[in-house]
Structure formats: C-alpha cells, structure tokens
Amino acid sequence: MQSNKAARKKAVKGSKELEASLAKLRTEILGIAGSSVPGKEINDVIGIVRGISDTQATSKEQFELAEKEALYKLLTEAKTLGANAVIDMKVETGSYAQQGSQWQVSQAVYTGTAVVTRS
C-alpha cells in the first residue's frame, strides 16, 4: 500500500494531467450550474448524465483529482450522446469507511442534464 505522501504526490500529478484534458473538453462542451445557457436556446434535451470518480480520496489532493475525474466523465458521456452542453450540473460527495481500514474515503459524483443548444 502506498504511503500517504506518495499517494498525495500521485494525486497532484494526476490532477495536473487531467486538467489539460478537461480544458480541451470544455472547448467542445459547456457545463452550466443553471437551467439555461446564456445567449443560446435549448433545442433538444438528451437526458440525465453523471460522472463518478475512480479515486477514493483520503486527502485534499486526492479529492481534487476525484472531482476532476467525475467532471471529465460527465462531460465525456454528454458529448458521446451528442450534447454540446450540460445544464443543472451539481457535484455531490459521498464518504464511507474503507473496508478493512480505519480510513474514511470520499468519492465525487457529478450529475446534470445533457442538451443540444443553438444560437
């Protein structure tokens, strides 16, 4: 099992790598916390999408990575379904005891509604 310091370092590196992928993806699909896209009309509602992190976070650095993983998965799923935006985006976290350990771990989950917009 990795030491806490090594796990944090790995999370920071993973977070930086994922940030570049997220920046590119955000040029292709828009994520909005509200129920409309400013300056655009919603042409079609595709449906609910979600992204769940793979990282089971026990530190701040790991949680930042988990949140980016969940957001990336949400936007990727929406794009795959043909959406160019996700509205009503929300992030939730869940914490639970890791089996066989005294650690509490958290995962991030993003949800939203995939839509197609037009100007």
N, C-alpha and C positions, 0 to 999 in steps of 0.2 A: 504494500500500500504506500502511496506517495506521501511524503511529509507535507505538512500544511504549507510550508514556504514554497516547496516545489509545485504544489497544486495551484497556489496563487499565481506564481510566475507563469505557469502554463495557461491559466485563465486570462492573464493580461495579454499574452502573445496571441491567443485565440481570438480575443475580443478585438484586437487591432486588425487582425487578418479579416475578420468578419465585417468590420466597419467599412472596408473598401468594397466588399461585395454588396453591402447594404446601400452604400452611396450610389453605386451603379444601378441597382434595382429601383431606387427611389426616383431615378430619371425616367423610368418606364412605367411606374405605377405609383399613384398618390395615396397616402394614408391620412385620413382625417378623423379627428375625435368627434366632430359634429355630425349632424344628419344631412348636410348638404355640402356641395363642393362650390366654393365661391367662383362666380363667373361661368359656371357650367350648369348644364341641365342633365339630370339623370335620365338616360334613355332606356336603360334596362337594368333590372335587379336580378343578379345571378343567384345570390343566396348567402347564407352564413358560411364564413371561413374561420379557421383557427390555426394557431401555431403553438406547439408545446415544445418547450426546451428539452434538449437531451441532457444538459448539465444539471446535476443535482448539487446545488450550491450550498456551501457551508461558510463562505466568506463573501465579503463585499465584491471582490474581484470576480469570483465565480458567479455571483448573482448578476453582475453587469453582463457577463458573457451569456448567461441563461436568457436574459431579457432580449439581447440582440438575436440569439438563436430563434426565439419564439417569434419575434417580429419578422425575421427573414423568412421563416417557414410560412407565416400568414401571408405575406406579400407574394411569395412564390406560388402558393396554392391559388391565390386570387388571379394572378397573371396566367397561370396554366389554364384556368377556367375561362379565360377571355376577358377578364375585367381590366379596366385601366385606372380604377380607384377602389379604395376600401373606405367605407364610411362607418360611423359609430364604433370606432376602434376603442377597445378597452384592454387593459392589462390587469391580470389578477395573479396573485401568488398563492401557492399552497405550501405549507410546511408540515412535515411529518417526521417521526422518528425513524432513522435508518435502521433496518432490521439488523440485529446483532451488534448494535453500536449505541453509544450514548449520544451520538450526534443528531441534531435536528437539521434536516436538509430542506431546501426550498426549490421549487420549480416555477417558471414563469409561463403563463398562458395568455396569448393574445386572441381576442375574438373581434369580429367585425362583419360587415355586410359588403360583399363584392358587388360592384356596379360597373356599368358602362356609361360614360358621360360623353357629352358633346358640347361644343361651344355654342 
